[in-house]
Amino acid sequence: MAGNPNQPIVILKDNVERVPGHEALRSNIMAAKVLGATVRTTLGPRGMDKMLVAKGSDDIVITNDGATILHQLAVEHPGAKLVVEVAETQDNECGDGTTTAVVLIGSLMEQAEKLVEAGVHPSIIAKGYNLGMEKALELLDSLAISVSHDDKPMMLKMAKTAMTGKSIENIMDDAANVVVDAVLLVADEVDGKMTVDESDILVKTKRAESMSAELGGVLIDKTRPDALMPKTIEGVRVAFLNGPLEITKTQTKAKIKINEAEMLSAFSEAERARLKAMADKFAAEKVNVVLCTKGIDDQVQYYLAEHGIYALEFVPEKDCSYAAKATGGQVITKPEDIYPGVIGTAGKLVMDEELEMTFLSECKNPKAVTILLKGSAQHLADELERAVEDAKRVVQDAVEDGSYTIGGGSVETELALRLREYAATVGGRVQLAIEAYAKAFEIIPTTLAENSGFDTVDKVIDLRQAHATGNKYAGLDVFTGKVVDMKKQGVVEPKRVKRQAIQSASETAMILIRVDDMMISKNAEQMAHGR
């Protein structure tokens, strides 16, 4: 029996929205361009800031950090989500260059849009972009300059480049010094290669009258629970406990029947003896500091104070483990487990009542340090923390890789010039794609000029001319508007930052260019709101 020829054939469910063909490509191009334009104004030392306020919250974030801005945005478009992932990957891998990566994706997609309108197939564009990326990374290696891990002046320049424009200029020199000292302290040579364990550097923030950055041993946001405990201790012997110093409840229900007053007195005495034994155990091992991740019973606090032991309760496990590493100790679960091998040592303990912090200095293992940041307002302290985190990762990248590149738009201008020369050797329609890929790099110097209030056309032409005459380190001085040698100016950044930005931006652009269909499944709530 023949079927009804007019019967509709259902392939996709009602909750699936399909965006086909060129419409999908246009949608992805628009998403990448919008995100690129959103963070573009924050690029460079003279970039602007964004004010971010979470819905239903009084928390305000003022920053020009690309990763922070994109993380706060509730992005729904699938293409835009890919761009946000690039920023997060850039931040995880390098700690800096997130804005550059996102702006570059937006520029690559804008150039791809022009090629599509001119009749170039997306596959050809993707092929040209891939060839361009491989050549760009090869050129980047040739532009990179070697640096020794103990070249502190150069490391300071990289730290300052990462911090510039982060609203902390008045203490930037001090903060850069602290960051470089911290990274060089924890850097270790393994099999002839320098490595830096990021967890060896702890960053803490505190509200204070003025902004500052200090390098210390171990800093814990806690003070003594008992006023009888000492405020300072010389020759610290510290125990770390991942369990309570109190009599815990039994797992099963139990009853104790007491018939007379003597039994109650004996029970109370036995309980006190158990609590005293906990404090006595530490005193017997000559421990004078106890860090506990759980609570400490009031009576145990009293007995510890009698022994002259300084104790902290409810110390975060991360801080406890970090302090154990710094002092050469080990975390135990109960007082009975203590023996000399698990006790950490340090030169001095000081309790700061104003900051409500405890400081452990002259630790046994100097390869674990804390950076204390102070800000007059919380948003300033948070922005200082973001700047220090960026600088810390940048210096770490340079120490581990032993190479750096020049900033100020010089690398991008040189790549654009050399890629155009390379495109001429390829020929065909792929040449058009490589030329477009080359042009996309000029978005960086263009944006630097625009954000600094200078004429973008004039500055890009000046940069092109300088590079064409052999000055491969020529970049834009955003404060004077002149094209100068950025190497002499000390505007430098690790090669890893630039390499990751180029690679991730190019690969993501190639993925988005090759998409010719989007099928988006929606939930009931989205269907109800027509989204």
C-alpha positions, -999 to 999 in steps of 0.1 A, spaced: 0 0 0 14 33 -10 21 59 17 7 94 18 32 115 -3 22 146 17 29 130 51 56 151 69 88 133 79 100 142 114 138 140 118 145 165 145 126 170 177 107 202 184 133 213 210 161 213 184 169 245 166 188 241 134 210 269 119 221 257 85 247 266 59 262 301 56 238 313 84 258 291 109 291 305 96 278 340 99 265 333 134 299 320 145 317 349 129 294 374 146 299 357 180 337 357 178 337 394 166 314 405 194 336 389 221 367 402 205 352 437 204 341 434 241 376 428 255 395 447 228 392 481 246 411 465 276 442 456 256 475 473 264 489 495 291 463 522 283 434 499 279 401 507 297 385 487 325 352 468 327 328 470 357 311 436 362 282 432 386 267 397 392 229 395 391 214 396 426 248 404 442 265 435 456 299 423 445 315 446 420 346 436 399 365 463 381 392 448 359 408 448 324 418 411 327 404 393 297 399 359 314 381 375 344 358 395 321 348 365 299 345 342 329 319 366 344 299 368 312 270 343 309 277 333 273 251 311 256 261 310 219 281 277 212 306 295 190 311 322 217 316 294 243 345 281 222 361 315 223 357 317 261 373 282 263 403 296 244 407 324 270 405 300 299 430 277 282 453 306 276 450 316 313 456 281 325 486 275 303 503 309 305 485 331 330 486 360 305 477 369 269 439 361 272 428 394 257 453 390 228 440 355 220 403 366 220 410 397 200 430 377 175 401 352 170 377 380 164 401 395 137 407 361 121 369 355 118 364 391 104 390 384 77 374 350 70 340 368 66 354 390 38 369 360 20 336 341 21 318 371 7 344 372 -21 335 336 -29 364 317 -13 353 283 1 356 279 39 378 248 34 403 269 14 403 295 42 409 268 68 438 254 48 454 288 43 450 296 80 466 263 89 496 270 67 498 305 81 497 292 116 526 268 110 546 295 93 538 320 121 550 296 149 581 289 129 588 327 126 580 332 163 608 307 172 632 327 151 621 360 167 625 345 203 654 356 224 671 333 250 672 343 286 689 327 317 666 319 346 688 340 369 687 371 348 666 390 373 665 424 354 649 407 324 625 388 346 615 421 362 608 436 328 585 407 320 567 410 353 562 448 348 549 442 312 523 418 325 513 442 353 512 474 333 477 488 329 463 469 358 456 500 380 485 493 404 512 515 388 520 532 422 534 499 437 543 481 404 580 482 410 577 467 445 551 441 434 573 430 404 603 426 428 583 405 451 569 383 423 604 377 407 620 370 441 592 345 449 595 326 416 633 325 417 632 312 453 610 282 444 625 275 410 642 241 409 665 224 384 653 188 374 673 168 348 689 200 336 657 219 331 642 246 353 608 239 368 585 260 390 557 244 411 529 270 411 515 256 444 548 266 461 537 303 459 507 312 479 490 346 473 469 362 501 451 395 501 442 418 531 424 451 535 448 478 548 453 516 547 475 515 516 485 492 488 516 471 492 531 437 483 553 417 507 571 384 505 569 362 536 573 326 547 540 312 558 510 335 564 478 321 579 445 341 582 441 330 619 451 342 654 453 324 687 419 312 702 432 317 738 446 350 752 470 330 774 489 317 744 521 335 735 521 361 706 557 353 695 578 322 695 615 317 687 627 283 675 594 271 662 586 233 663 552 229 647 527 200 645 500 197 618 468 180 627 440 170 603 416 161 630 398 176 660 415 181 694 383 173 713 363 143 724 343 133 694 308 117 695 306 79 690 293 65 657 266 45 675 242 56 702 254 50 737 242 58 772 261 61 804 241 55 836 253 76 865 237 68 899 257 89 923 277 122 925 310 104 928 304 87 894 297 120 878 328 135 893 349 105 881 335 108 846 343 145 844 378 139 857 384 111 832 372 134 804 395 162 816 424 137 818 419 127 782 418 163 770 449 172 790 467 141 776 462 156 741 481 188 751 507 168 771 515 147 740 526 178 721 545 192 750 564 159 754 577 162 719 587 199 726 561 212 701 554 249 706 530 255 677 499 234 667 480 240 634 447 221 634 422 218 605 393 211 629 382 225 662 401 226 695 382 220 727 383 250 752 400 228 778 426 216 754 433 253 744 438 260 781 462 231 786 481 240 754 484 276 767 497 263 801 525 246 781 533 278 762 520 263 730 505 285 703 476 268 685 453 277 656 420 259 649 400 255 617 431 262 595 422 255 559 436 222 547 454 240 518 472 263 542 480 235 566 495 214 539 514 244 525 528 252 560 539 216 565 557 217 532 575 250 540 586 238 575 595 202 565 567 187 586 539 162 579 501 163 585 489 137 611 454 127 620 456 124 658 480 135 686 491 98 692 507 98 657 532 124 666 569 117 665 600 138 657 599 131 619 565 148 614 574 180 633 581 211 611 607 238 621 609 275 616 629 304 631 601 325 644 563 329 648 546 363 651 509 370 656 498 403 639 467 415 658 460 443 633 460 421 602 446 391 622 472 369 608 499 345 620 534 347 604 559 318 603 593 330 591 628 315 585 612 282 575 631 250 569 621 248 533 625 282 516 610 268 484 575 275 497 567 312 501 537 335 505 530 368 489 509 392 510 490 418 491 473 448 508 447 471 493 428 500 507 395 486 491 386 451 484 383 456 446 418 472 446 432 442 465 415 418 441 429 436 410 463 436 426 460 399 431 450 394 395 481 414 384 504 395 406 490 362 394 496 372 358 531 384 366 539 352 386 528 330 357 547 351 331 580 349 351 574 312 356 570 307 319 602 326 311 622 306 338 609 273 325 612 280 288 643 302 288 630 325 260 611 357 255 597 378 227 592 416 222 559 433 230 543 466 218 529 450 187 563 443 172 559 405 169 525 409 153 537 435 128 568 414 119 546 382 115 522 401 92 551 413 70 568 379 68 535 360 63 526 382 33 560 374 18 553 337 24 518 339 9 533 351 -24 553 318 -27 521 297 -22 499 311 -49 463 302 -58 433 309 -36 451 297 -6 474 327 -10 444 349 -4 436 330 28 473 334 41 472 371 32 440 374 52 456 355 81 486 379 80 463 410 80 445 396 111 476 401 132 476 438 126 446 440 149 470 440 179 491 472 170 459 488 157 441 482 190 471 494 210 471 527 190 433 530 193 433 524 231 460 550 235 442 577 215 464 578 184 455 576 147 455 539 139 462 542 102 492 564 106 507 542 134 502 509 115 519 524 84 548 537 105 552 502 120 551 485 86 577 509 73 600 503 103 598 465 99 602 467 62 635 484 67 648 457 90 638 469 125 621 437 136 618 449 173 599 481 163 568 486 183 544 513 194 552 533 225 516 538 238 526 568 260 543 589 233 528 575 201 562 570 186 575 538 169 605 527 189 628 497 196 607 477 221 637 456 231 655 487 243 623 499 260 621 466 280 586 457 268 590 419 268 569 388 274 576 350 274 575 332 241 550 307 256 523 335 260 526 345 223 528 310 210 498 298 229 477 328 218 486 323 181 480 286 182 448 285 201 433 315 183 442 300 149 429 265 157 396 278 171 391 300 140 397 270 117 371 250 137 345 277 135 351 284 98 345 248 89 311 246 107 282 247 82 254 235 104 244 241 141 218 220 158 210 233 193 189 213 217 168 234 241 153 226 274 118 233 285 126 266 302 144 279 271 115 268 249 90 286 272 111 318 270 115 315 232 153 313 234 
